[in-house]
Amino acid sequence: MNNDTGPASPFQRLVRWAITPPQSYGVYLVALVLIFTASFYAGTLKPKHTPAPPPVTAPSPPRS
């Protein structure tokens, strides 16, 4: 059984580069900033308000 897998894909090379110690600190900080920014932006969004339906009123009984 050979472990010869051939050339690595560009994604595998990128992951291998990103998990080496100097780059991993930067990747971690960039991920933190992106998550913070996305959650802050999502928190500032205003929900869409739909108009409330008119109140339902029952007809009053006829007065005699």
Summary of the structure (lengths in Angstrom):
residues: 64
radius of gyration: 29.6
end to end distance: 99.9
largest distance: 99.9
contacts: 74
relative contact order: 0.06
helix: 52%
strand: 0%
